[in-house]
Amino acid sequence: MPDAACRPVAARAVDGILRGPHRRAGHALSTSSVRRVDVAILGGGASGALVATHLLDRDDAPSVALVEPRTAPARGAAYSTGRPEHLLNVRAAGMSAFNAEPGDFVAWLQRQPAHSGTDPATLAPRFMPRRKYGAYLAALLEAAPAAARLQRVATVADRVAPLDTGYRITLADGGCIDARVVVLAIGNLAAPLPLAGADMLGAGQVVEAWDYEAVTAIDGDADVCIVGAGLSMVDAVMTLHANGHRGRIIALSRNGLLPLAHTVATPAAGDWTALLPLGVRARLRVLRGWVAAEVAAGRPWQGVLDALRPHVQALWTAWPEIEQRRFLRHAVRQWDIHRHRIAPEVAAVIEALAMEGRFVLHAGRAHALEAGPRLRLRYRRRKDGAEAVIDADLLVNATGMEKRITRARSPLLQGLLADGLARPGPHGIGIDTAADGALRDRDGRPVPGLWTLGALRAGSLWESIAMPELRGQALQVADAVRARLATSSP
């Protein structure tokens, strides 16, 4: 049994933080009211907030504890940025939190003073600042009919252990929460710099791309080396540019490929089911032919990817393990830059900086780091294997999220693996889950009362981090939680 000696938990009702009809400013919860809840959601970013919103959408809602260290709920890493140049990578029309109400985000925008009276047809195709989307998700949580049943706990969970009637969550601040069911909604986990000695760098020599304040504070004359060339790199470059950065900006990635831009495109006509029986090579041949036909007809290639977008999970799960491995080994980066595209206005800034020589991208694999008054990064060039160097004042870690669960720097996840309550997902990516998001234990059996969603399901589903998937999974998990509570003893 878990150790029953837990320090008091500091918690506040959500209405003590958010504005709403149930607000009682400064209202604090007693230790007893938070030590036992129906549902504990570990992580209060987009996915955790959406699960909570669904659970609290009726007056007979369960009691919910949302464990999240950030002051503002519903933001997570992606939407906690306050930078106006950090845009959504999907048009506003595609960002509703609810499948059943596709225009909800646009309608919310219209109710905001900055967009009051704006035609929805004008708002729908825009790529809005991510901070506005975080505000939208927080507003949904605030407006939930049973918002007073939500308790916010401002820390992180370190351990989940089974009880006779649920689980005990041990918190980083020494407190504990007992819950009948638990939802893991911890989002993307940052990957460390893939360089020996990187952990010896001083605070002024390395910055995490997700640390928006630290990126904003970079000296304008510093030569900056960004490791990674995905969406996190784009964020960092956009912030440096917005701040009038004068120093060099140099990026290094293994493939030297940048995310491509969105354009106005209608999903291409075609039979995606014809791809289901095909392996990686055959699918790529068919897709290249499909793209060539679209371009020859004067239509953008993006329409092909948009046509496949709703079916990626089915296409992934149709592959046997050997084909999935082949995709991960040979095609994943090409897929990523075509699938995870950026707003045209963002792409235009990156292109202009490159044309001016203010942004340079190198392709190669870093293998050594020498620290001194300045940093010297040694890498082997992709094109010929020759050694090259990048000298810089600091590094920005933009390597993205850690997909391999056994490498995750998370006591919570490592504890679940060690205790047999979870096992790595396919190919070691994320956590293995049942169809409804329930964790599978070390023997592959669904764990009663323990669910996850989002990035932790990427190994099973591949496409599992964007809003169309998150909103569907959030509703699915909320329904499963309600069903479990209805059939289990309190």
Helices and strands as residue ranges (DSSP letters): E 11-13, G 14-16, H 31-35, E 36-42, H 46-55, E 64-67, H 76-79, G 92-94, H 104-110, G 113-115, H 120-123, H 130-143, G 147-149, E 150-153, E 157-163, E 166-171, E 176-184, G 198-200, E 206-208, H 212-216, E 224-227, H 231-242, E 249-253, G 272-275, H 280-296, H 302-308, G 309-311, H 312-318, H 321-330, H 332-339, H 344-355, E 359-371, E 375-381, E 387-392, E 394-397, G 405-407, H 411-418, G 426-428, E 438-440, E 446-452, G 454-457, H 458-461, H 467-487
